[in-house]
Amino acid sequence: MAQETNEKAAATPVTMVTLTIDGQSVTVPKGKTVLEAARSVGIDIPTFCHHPKLKSVGSCRICYVEIEKMPKLQVSCATEAMDGMVVSTNSDQVKQGRRAVIEFILLNHPLDCPTCDKGGECDLQNLTFAHGTDDSRNDFQKTRFREDDMSTTFDDKSIGPEIVLNRNRCILCYKCVRSNKDAFGEYDLGVYERGNIAQIDSAPGEQVDNPFSGNLVEICPVGALTNRDWRYKIRVWLTETTPSVDNFQSSGSNITFSKERQKNKIYRVTSRPNDDIDDGWLPDITRYGYQIVNSPDRLKKPLIKKGGTQVEVSWDEALDTIAKRLANIKDSKGSVCIGGLAAPSLDNRSLYGFSKFFRKVLHSNNVDYRSDCRMLPSSSDTICSRLAMQPFSISDLDDSDVIVVFGSDLIREHHNEYLRMRKAFNFNGARLFSITPYAVKAADIAELEVVHRPGKEEFVLQAVCQAAVEDRLVDDQTAGRFREQVGNVDLTELCRSAGISTDSVKQIARALASGKKISFVVGEIVTRSREREPIAAAICNLNKLFGLHDKGQVAILARYANSKGAQKLGVVPVPHKMLVDKMNVLWSETPSCEAHNTDAMLALLKKEEIDSLFVLGANPMMVYPDLQFAREGLERADFLVACDLFETETTQLADVVLPLCSWAEYDGDYVNLEGRNQTARAAIKPIGESRTGFDIMAALAARFEASDLFEVDAIESEISQMLAIADTPALPQEYTQVRASEDKEKDGFDIPLYLCDDPHHSGHLTEKSPSLAEFSGEAYAEISFDLANRLKLRNGESVRVESPVGKIIIPVKISEILNTDVVLLPRNFSSTPTTALMMRKRRVDMVKLSKVDD
Amino acid sequence: MILTEESIQKIKEKAARYPHRKSAILPALTVAYRQVGHLNDEIYREIGRVINIPPVEIAEAATFYTMFPKKPVGKYLLQVCHNLSCALVGADSMITYLEDKLGIKKGETTDDGLFTLISVECLGSCATAPMIQINHDFHENLTREKLDKLLEELRAKA
């Protein structure tokens, strides 16, 4: 039945229409506008209010065209292209129309271009120059919006931590309000009043501080919305641009740096629209995160610990020391006593060089890029790792009719995918389902949000499978096989344990059974769980039962800019067999000694069985979910090397600290979560004496007389051969039994704790960006309104969060979204060591909360 | 809370009549205006919570309609039509007359809090111009004597 409709859909050809524009014949699919048809053949029509990713409103009217047989000029952005239309975009009537529109738009415009930051890249300035007149018939006073307090010049009004509004310059194209509501699902900006006092402003009593607010400034066609990041700092024509790729998010949004070469300084990040990845929208993390590059806190010279304090030394001294100590340990105790952690945001060359240095030069297999996961399995060929290597495409979310988000708070983890999901809902009517242990923002447009009891992920999945079998949503043969291999489980019992209703489970099962193109995406709540393996097994069962792979995608979404690259280049203790085979070919051999992952390395450091740890850009002291455990390990290290952009909790403990370049300072390739390899170009020269990860590894290799292994051309060719391995490991052929274990409850600790990212931060570096710090404020504990009420806490009051191993005091933030007893702690603030509350052996960390009395 | 339980019930009843919650914005604003006498940000937020719509959308609709006062007004809101038909038969002199009589300017409220005087766009009563709307009632074919009588009655009622 489903197949039949698919065939029918495929058989219906897209109707095409042919029209003539400026004497040129243009053929476009039916439904396209005259504007889109014209632009498809390179005919430019000026626009203000049109945005390719938003619905047309036709409010500015500058896109007038003349269409034969139509009595008046038509707005091309809102007129559908029809067969046989004869369009003129440049006739006298059109020119006159445009002139009139410009004159009208300029009626109340202050013409303050010399002091306006949009000057030089302003649509209104450009189009006035191209189509307007140099005179105005306006002889009355212009409407002027004044700020009562006059604290800012030119009637500017602050409407958010970053955004400044000047209503006089606004031409009411509504692009900001429309994108905010339609594309981002945010309601902190609106248009008020009417006529000549119609105006944009923030929502009553609110600030424009949503995690996508930077886009509003970028798409403003005039200087009405500007951001503090760029205001009054530099003129656009004094900057040069460099194409690059975002380094804070795994989707790898395409960006452009604006820089000033003489000052070796980056001034801003703007989008470089790529419809496959970002649709031209950048999250604020990406837009303002670049500020860390020119931060005054950057490490500029190598440091060596001498007599208890770290002192600045030359690169030669630092590298010689490292080489000597590592060689000593290798010779006296064996290379298995050296371990390395790399950050998953480094480029391919650094990660590959890191892995090659350890394996080929030191003969150690102790490398890992996952420093934020607890209880990692020692084997690499697990169901979870196989699931993580399945293909995923961001743009496939667009036309999925059913999207299930499992164990992910998208707005904190995957901003681009969050926007895609909204797009699928707004433009294509996708049905969304969210399954998480706490309520999430993304669920505001979900058909159904399932909030299950924390630590019961696999129960929900099993229940969905069981519901499908019981309600005969899958064919009898499939159901029979499932029953045979998994056995019969009691649906009511499963739902009761997970704390969810059987109806909701059945609703999801029906959607999965009837969906034509399904995207099932899995997030960090699963990958960072101790029980990732049984949960992955349950996902595979679900996948097999509903045949999800055949009608869409099932994928674990990787975090961080180059996790996928690290995965594909084998920066794990035991890479997948196909990677090891390739390494053997490329390097003629790989070490066969024992291999330890992050967990094991930290444990062995504690036992003094590993003596040295080399940390490249990672910060286990901040992100490893058990601070006590990480500290004990690192403090016992005989020799700790840490490379980073900034002084971190990890570099403070190090014997040698090396300053690392940021991604904006060298050409590097990054593999995004889809497996797409993208290049970020160097925008500026390295800050201070900082070096790239690869340069550090190569310089160390030279001291081991292994320079020949690190020739750039050869390395590049090896990397491309590694990345070219296209095979994806097969998921289990049969249904598997799902056996997860649970924590033994501890008395008094009754509230589940989840570590998360603030929507304006990612990882441990972004807090160095002043703009992002302004958005997020200080560290906080997010709890529901109900819980706050019971604890008699008001927003901003201090709460004591206690776990069996630690205690912190932190301001409380009352969430509008959470509706169960759970506490969310962002891990992006070094001032508050949230991981101190966590225990690596727990599935779900439990805490108790109490009000702090002054 | 500004809205009374009764108003909230009324808003809920009205919201239930429409297929889209957004359609209930204007009826809800009317209920709030009739109870409070004006509208403000806090009211937008309360209505937003009742009909589950972001407050910004309520505020957008409310500010678009000039007929909703956004600041506290006197017990009687005197709304003199100043549009074409009324203007031709002396709306301006009616406004000046009221200003002099009440000792306030257009847009102001009398010290006793009884009257606020404003002028408004066409109220659709051109055949009986000039006219005034006082709170929710029309008073047509105005003359100075008629206005004197009206104000006297209102004062007596207050």
Interface residues (C-beta under 8 A of the other chain):
Chain A: Y187 D188 L189 G190 V191 Y192 E193 R194 A203 P204 G205 E206
Chain B: D41 Y44 R45 P54 P55 V56 E57 A59 E60 T63 F64 T66
